[in-house]
Amino acid sequence: SGAEIRNISANQIFGYNSLTTNTGNYNIAIGTEALMDQTSGERNTGVGYQAGRSNVTGDYNSWFGFSAGRGATNQSNANNTGIGYDALYSITTANSNVGVGHQSLRALTSGGSNTGVGQNSGYSVTTGVENVALGQTALFYNQTGHYNVAIGRASMYGVSGNSHENNTAVGYKSLFGITTGNNNVALGIYSLYEGTTFTNNVAIGDRAGFATTGNDNVLIGSSAG
């Protein structure tokens, strides 16, 4: 099918091979191969080259940007929003995720209820659930860990191939070096910066706990610890 505007069963379609086999209603597909594999999904929006391309039966997705929500072949997902180049690019069966920004939540496959706002935010999350990453490269390397909150550029950046859970980092490069550490709270620029596998620490203040690697510490104040 060519790049003509089509209105079929309450679907708005514009673009080569966009929404070609769908029987559902109230979908919007704009761009080459947008929502291309969808068969019975409803109330999905795909705007951009291959936006939402591989979703088959899922509903209520919104994809805006080149390959946003492109996904893996023959998979279905629902209630997701991806805005930006390659946002949620790898999605398979994940539901209720929000990725806003260039390659936000790019590696996500089946993890649910994650939020990534900012370029490369939550980039490596695959099956992790209920993570929040706000800021460029926030929570960059965590893959399967759950319930992390990273706010600030490169906060909870991590190390390739590692995952962690139940951590909160607020501030530029807070909890920057974390690998498998759990249950830590870092509030302030560079707080708990060097720790990797530690647990149950609280650091409040700029550079608080900067070099701390042990467990069960409470550090309050500028450069505390």
Secondary structure as the mmCIF struct_conf table of DSSP 4:
data_model
#
loop_
_struct_conf.conf_type_id
_struct_conf.id
_struct_conf.beg_label_comp_id
_struct_conf.beg_label_asym_id
_struct_conf.beg_label_seq_id
_struct_conf.end_label_comp_id
_struct_conf.end_label_asym_id
_struct_conf.end_label_seq_id
BEND BEND1 ALA A 3 ALA A 3
STRN STRN1 ILE A 5 ILE A 8
TURN_TY1_P TURN_TY1_P1 SER A 9 ALA A 10
STRN STRN2 ASN A 11 PHE A 14
BEND BEND2 GLY A 15 GLY A 15
TURN_TY1_P TURN_TY1_P2 TYR A 16 ASN A 17
BEND BEND3 SER A 18 LEU A 19
BEND BEND4 THR A 21 THR A 21
BEND BEND5 ASN A 25 TYR A 26
STRN STRN3 ILE A 28 ILE A 30
BEND BEND6 GLY A 31 GLY A 31
TURN_TY1_P TURN_TY1_P3 THR A 32 ASP A 37
BEND BEND7 THR A 39 SER A 40
BEND BEND8 ARG A 43 ARG A 43
STRN STRN4 THR A 45 VAL A 47
BEND BEND9 GLY A 48 GLY A 48
TURN_TY1_P TURN_TY1_P4 TYR A 49 SER A 54
STRN STRN5 ASN A 55 ASN A 55
BEND BEND10 THR A 57 THR A 57
BEND BEND11 TYR A 60 TYR A 60
STRN STRN6 SER A 62 PHE A 64
BEND BEND12 GLY A 65 GLY A 65
TURN_TY1_P TURN_TY1_P5 PHE A 66 GLY A 69
TURN_TY1_P TURN_TY1_P6 THR A 73 ASN A 74
STRN STRN7 GLN A 75 GLN A 75
STRN STRN8 ALA A 78 ALA A 78
BEND BEND13 ASN A 79 ASN A 79
STRN STRN9 THR A 81 ILE A 83
BEND BEND14 GLY A 84 GLY A 84
TURN_TY1_P TURN_TY1_P7 TYR A 85 SER A 90
BEND BEND15 THR A 92 THR A 93
STRN STRN10 ASN A 95 ASN A 95
BEND BEND16 SER A 96 SER A 96
STRN STRN11 VAL A 98 VAL A 100
BEND BEND17 GLY A 101 GLY A 101
TURN_TY1_P TURN_TY1_P8 HIS A 102 ALA A 107
BEND BEND18 THR A 109 SER A 110
BEND BEND19 SER A 113 SER A 113
STRN STRN12 THR A 115 VAL A 117
BEND BEND20 GLY A 118 GLY A 118
TURN_TY1_P TURN_TY1_P9 GLN A 119 SER A 124
BEND BEND21 THR A 126 THR A 127
BEND BEND22 GLU A 130 GLU A 130
STRN STRN13 VAL A 132 LEU A 134
BEND BEND23 GLY A 135 GLY A 135
TURN_TY1_P TURN_TY1_P10 GLN A 136 LEU A 139
BEND BEND24 TYR A 141 TYR A 141
BEND BEND25 THR A 144 THR A 144
BEND BEND26 TYR A 147 TYR A 147
STRN STRN14 VAL A 149 ILE A 151
BEND BEND27 GLY A 152 GLY A 152
TURN_TY1_P TURN_TY1_P11 ARG A 153 MET A 156
TURN_TY1_P TURN_TY1_P12 SER A 160 GLY A 161
BEND BEND28 ASN A 166 ASN A 166
STRN STRN15 THR A 168 VAL A 170
BEND BEND29 GLY A 171 GLY A 171
TURN_TY1_P TURN_TY1_P13 TYR A 172 GLY A 177
BEND BEND30 THR A 179 THR A 180
STRN STRN16 ASN A 182 ASN A 182
BEND BEND31 ASN A 183 ASN A 183
STRN STRN17 VAL A 185 LEU A 187
BEND BEND32 GLY A 188 GLY A 188
TURN_TY1_P TURN_TY1_P14 ILE A 189 LEU A 192
BEND BEND33 GLU A 194 GLU A 194
BEND BEND34 THR A 196 THR A 197
STRN STRN18 THR A 199 THR A 199
BEND BEND35 ASN A 200 ASN A 200
STRN STRN19 VAL A 202 ILE A 204
BEND BEND36 GLY A 205 GLY A 205
TURN_TY1_P TURN_TY1_P15 ASP A 206 ALA A 211
BEND BEND37 GLY A 214 ASP A 216
STRN STRN20 VAL A 218 ILE A 220
BEND BEND38 GLY A 221 GLY A 221
TURN_TY1_P TURN_TY1_P16 SER A 222 SER A 223
#
